[in-house]
Amino acid sequence: MTSLNGPRMDANIVVLGTDNVGKSALIVRFLTRRFIGEYGDIGMLSFHGLIYKFSFIYIFFSFHCNRYVGFSTESLYTHNIVVDGREQTLNIWDTPYSQQDLSSESLMCEKRVQWADGFVLVYSICDRSSFNAVSRLLQIIKSTKDFLGFEKMPIVIVGNKRDLHHRRTVLSEEGRLLALSADCQFYEVSAAENYHSVLMVFHGLMDRIRESRVSVKKLAGIKGIVKSMSAVFARRRTDSL
Ligand SMILES: Nc1nc2c(ncn2[C@@H]2O[C@H](COP(=O)(O)OP(=O)(O)OP(=O)(O)O)[C@@H](O)[C@H]2O)c(=O)[nH]1
């Protein structure tokens, strides 16, 4: 299907990280431009045609998100955006953290990697253990991806709560280095203070997903050519016997 200037693109994004790092705040900031804290933590709020039912993770979007699948502890948001004249649909899975996620045999991890086109791994710059968890999550995603035989898995690492720099326990360089070592993108943001840096996170990931799809297509094309050439040579060999 085509839209505006080009083919439509759909992408599934999983947001992962330990408790309280600001996963929901990042998603809500991206979807509504507002900080989750501005809404209060309970009640029904109506804002610009959106209806939010907050018990924090439990959010119902009736306007921006045209589909909602909710479980008691996790949410799937569907969001349509236009980037460079292309209509894009993002499905964003806000997942709760569990110790099981750090197990390489985790079926849940397999399910997420199978579903996802890209990951956003979030830590808080004030919480060293959340950073260590991201490092471990990176390894688990990579080994699951290899096990499933996937070529690429675009990942963005996000150090959130930049506004709390006076309480920082993780240096920017550490985040950048981790991302570099795993060939990921890296952003330090404040979901509380800045919309644009949060927008960059999701747009950056969309760019990587688009690039990885192009390179997977190219690779499939090359593999196809090699396969048909091998078949021709094999036939010639048997013909000459
Ligand atoms: N100062 C500051 N607080 C933030 C920021 N992002 C989120 N918070 C606060 O951190 C707390 C946790 O935010 P959530 O978005 O619920 O975090 P979460 O990772 O979804 O947490 P779980 O529901 O436990 O998985 C809330 O009190 C937010 O208001 C930020 O950038 N700066």
The ligand as a Tripos MOL2 file, in Angstrom:
@<TRIPOS>MOLECULE
LIG
   32    34     1     0     0
SMALL
NO_CHARGES

@<TRIPOS>ATOM
      1 N1         12.6620   13.6990   37.1410 N.pl3     1 LIG1
      2 C1         12.2000   12.8440   36.2370 C.ar      1 LIG1
      3 N2         11.2800   11.9240   36.5860 N.ar      1 LIG1
      4 C2         10.8430   11.0890   35.6340 C.ar      1 LIG1
      5 C3         11.3090   11.1150   34.2990 C.ar      1 LIG1
      6 N3         10.6900   10.1370   33.6080 N.ar      1 LIG1
      7 C4          9.8640    9.5230   34.4700 C.ar      1 LIG1
      8 N4          9.9490   10.0800   35.6790 N.ar      1 LIG1
      9 C5          9.2350    9.6980   36.9100 C.3       1 LIG1
     10 O1          9.7020    8.4110   37.2760 O.3       1 LIG1
     11 C6          8.6390    7.6240   37.8050 C.3       1 LIG1
     12 C7          8.5030    6.3430   37.0020 C.3       1 LIG1
     13 O2          8.0670    6.6630   35.7000 O.3       1 LIG1
     14 P1          7.3120    5.5740   34.8090 P.3       1 LIG1
     15 O3          7.1380    6.1580   33.4680 O.co2     1 LIG1
     16 O4          6.1080    5.0480   35.5110 O.co2     1 LIG1
     17 O5          8.4270    4.4480   34.7910 O.3       1 LIG1
     18 P2          8.3200    2.9330   34.2380 P.3       1 LIG1
     19 O6          9.6610    2.5460   33.7830 O.co2     1 LIG1
     20 O7          7.2050    2.8280   33.2440 O.co2     1 LIG1
     21 O8          7.9830    2.1900   35.5860 O.3       1 LIG1
     22 P3          7.2770    0.7710   35.8340 P.3       1 LIG1
     23 O9          5.8120    1.0560   35.7270 O.co2     1 LIG1
     24 O10         7.6960    0.4490   37.2270 O.co2     1 LIG1
     25 O11         7.7830   -0.1990   34.8190 O.co2     1 LIG1
     26 C8          7.3960    8.5060   37.7600 C.3       1 LIG1
     27 O12         7.2440    9.1240   39.0140 O.3       1 LIG1
     28 C9          7.7300    9.5470   36.7140 C.3       1 LIG1
     29 O13         7.0480   10.7550   36.9160 O.3       1 LIG1
     30 C10        12.2830   12.1150   33.9620 C.ar      1 LIG1
     31 O14        12.7620   12.2410   32.8290 O.2       1 LIG1
     32 N5         12.7090   12.9310   34.9700 N.ar      1 LIG1
@<TRIPOS>BOND
     1     1     2 1
     2     2     3 ar
     3     2    32 ar
     4     3     4 ar
     5     4     5 ar
     6     4     8 ar
     7     5     6 ar
     8     5    30 ar
     9     6     7 ar
    10     7     8 ar
    11     8     9 1
    12     9    10 1
    13     9    28 1
    14    10    11 1
    15    11    12 1
    16    11    26 1
    17    12    13 1
    18    13    14 1
    19    14    15 2
    20    14    16 1
    21    14    17 1
    22    17    18 1
    23    18    19 2
    24    18    20 1
    25    18    21 1
    26    21    22 1
    27    22    23 2
    28    22    24 1
    29    22    25 1
    30    26    27 1
    31    26    28 1
    32    28    29 1
    33    30    31 2
    34    30    32 ar
@<TRIPOS>SUBSTRUCTURE
     1 LIG1         1 GROUP 0 **** ****
